[in-house]
Amino acid sequence: MIGHELGGRYEILARIGEGGMALVFKAHDILLGRNVAVKVLRQQFVHDEEFIRRFRREAQSAAALSHPNVVSIYDVGQEDDTHYIVMEYVEGSNLNEVISHRAPLQVEEAVKIATQICDALEHAHHNQIIHRDIKPHNILIGKNGRVKVTDFGIARAVTSSTITQAGSVVGSVHYFSPEHAKGVNTGEKSDLYSLGIVLYQMLTAKLPFLGESPISVALKHLQDHFEEPRAVNRHIPQSVENIILRSMRKNPSERYASAAEMLKDLESCLSTDRVDEDKLEFDADMEVTRVMPAIRGGDMYASEPAYDRERERPGYDNAQASVDRRQEGGPPRRKRWVKPVIIFGGTLLVLVLLFWGLRVFLSDLETDEVHVPYVVGKSEAEAIADLKAAGLLPEDPIIYEARPDIPKDQVFQQSKQNMMVKTGSYVRLYVSTGPVLEEMLDYVGQQYADAKTSLQNMGLTDDQILKEEVFSEQAAGTIISQTPTKGDQFQVGQVTVKFQVSKGLETLEMPNLVGLTQKEAIKKISDNKLKLGPGNGIVQEPSYRPAGEVLEQFPHEAGTQVPTGTEITITVSSGLPADAKEFTFNINVAPAQLGTSSDVRIVYSDATGQNIECCSQKISDWTTIPVKVILAPGKEAVVMVHRDNQFVDTFTRTYEQVQAGGSQGENVPGMAPPPPDPVTEEQPPVHNEGDNEHVNQGGNQNHEGNHDE
């Protein structure tokens, strides 16, 4: 069956239970998108037409029940030889498992469970449905603590058709009522007897009757007394024991008259004025089977005196009889007139009673008749007033039931209508208490998935449960707030529950703070919903970077995903280290050709960085350009001169050279002007020393300025 799609609608997911006549599966209703329980009739019963007919009829009757403590029946169907019932799926465990793991239960818990079972039975009995198989296996307890009674109606089919089949009812024999064990018709009081056993077992962790076989257990229900609950568990209040003692009387007439009466007792049994009430006392149970002496066939007249039988013989005379009686020591014969007097007196008494009954009957015939007013749809007060105005009375008690489609305090049914009745007759009224209201639980702090399952077990559908996801410091999936709030009353079919659910902390990409000034970094941290770390989150550290510049960010590098509110520590330059050295290159640079102008650009590398643009300017004569550099121990500074977009010269200083002291300008000469136009007569050019020196300087690119002093 697993994986099979039953009826084209129910996808079978897993097997979750079994009984004598059916298997139970968890399934998914594809049409409505919900989980359901599917009970499938065992194959050995599928050809029993009488059983199938009763199975369907009783299942349909159970489907008519609508009560918060009754498992709802959704569908009944057949596919080929497979007969199935679709019902509400309850997430939780059955009472038998609870008893196995935790019995004896606390008195308050056991009474609460029994109260809900009894409430379900009262509703079923009101609808003329007898369960006939109340036992812990048929009581489901949801994760929200709500009790659900299942298998309504099906048990009746079992008792009528399959009780004689091996194994079909063995599991229930411990909860049989005496009349059930006798095989006679069972009614409402049989269910109450079984409920008494369930309550007994919850409080004592044992069954009242045990035996080596089902027959021996059934006989004990008929003839044995059970050990009283308080003898097993002294913590049981007397008021609770009284409920068990009364519900488990072997004589049905000594039990509760109805489930409503037992429910009323359960609801008040733990009140302070009842827990120490007197123990109930009953007369000797006449239902207990008595052992009678065996009677032999030849002794069937043993109770008749021998002399009475003897006188029937032919020829036996009265004189002889008198002698015989005296010899046998028998009693003297009764006088003959006594019997006629008794007959006459009895006849006279019967005639008197008949005469009295006739007078009463005739007086009833003389009572006026009135028409029963139709009060359905009216308020309770109006209905009572109308009945009294017509000379009728409302039957006590008035029946109150929850009806979601009928306003509160409105009459929805009456026992008599459209007929003539005697004045003073009673009319039973059924009054709506409105819809069944549930109390909203507190789901804040719980996981959304668990809260949704709990609400679905109450009967809410997916479209009645709304979720709004927000960023928060709580774990993802945790409920932050809810509407309605804890304790609010709501109607299952008319409410929309809204949850605000955490989707965890909001995340963002860590910005790059390195290279920013301290002020810029702090602003960027705030703009991205981040925080500075412990203290002020700023660490000062000497460096060769400008003072106030961010050197490092910790613990997250730029580009990583981090939650909002993450703490960041930045390391900021506090200025040069103590051992840093400053040095200034005085670069004397001339135009590329004297008498013209040139564009000069100077780039340097030192401890603060590489290829740093120093300055650019246009010159037309020798110009001194200062270049300030920073040196670290063991490092050197390099200055590169570019003129008219061409590299011209490089100058260096090491840390040790600067530490030794001394400095001079660095020269970058240009070229001499071009020679004048040639003369007509060839004469050797005349040069003075200054010109030669200048030309030589201009033609020598390896100026002495390139050499260290």
Protein Blocks (a to p, Z undefined) as FASTA:
>chain_A
ZZpaghhlaccfbdcbdcfkbccdddddfknopacddddddfklmmmmklmmmmmmmmmm
mmmpccfkbccdfbdcdehjaccddddddedddfklmmmmmpccdfklmmmmmmmmmmmm
mmmmmnopafklacfklpccdfkopacdehihjlmmmmmmmmmpghklmmmmmmccfklm
nopacdfklmmmmmmmmmmmmmnopafbdcfbfklmmmmmmmpccddfklmmmmbcfklm
mmmmmmmpfblklmcfbfklmmmmmmmmmgmklmmgccddddddfkbccddddddfklmm
mmpcfklmmmmpghiafklmmmmmmmnopacdddfklmmmmmmmmmmmmmmmmmmmmmmm
mmmmmpccdddddfehiafklmmmmmmmnopacdddddddddfkbcehiafbdfbghiac
dehiacdddddebjaddddddfehiafklmmmmmmmnopafklpccdddddfbdehiafb
dcddehiacdfklcccdddddebjaddddddfehpafklmmmmmmmnopacdehjlpacd
ddfbdehiafbdcfbdehiacdehiacdddddebjcfkbccdddddddddfbghiacddd
dddddfkbghiafbdcddfbdcdddddddddehiacdddddeehiafbdcdddfklmmng
pcddddddddddddddddfbdcdddddfklmmmmmmmmmmbbfklpcZZ
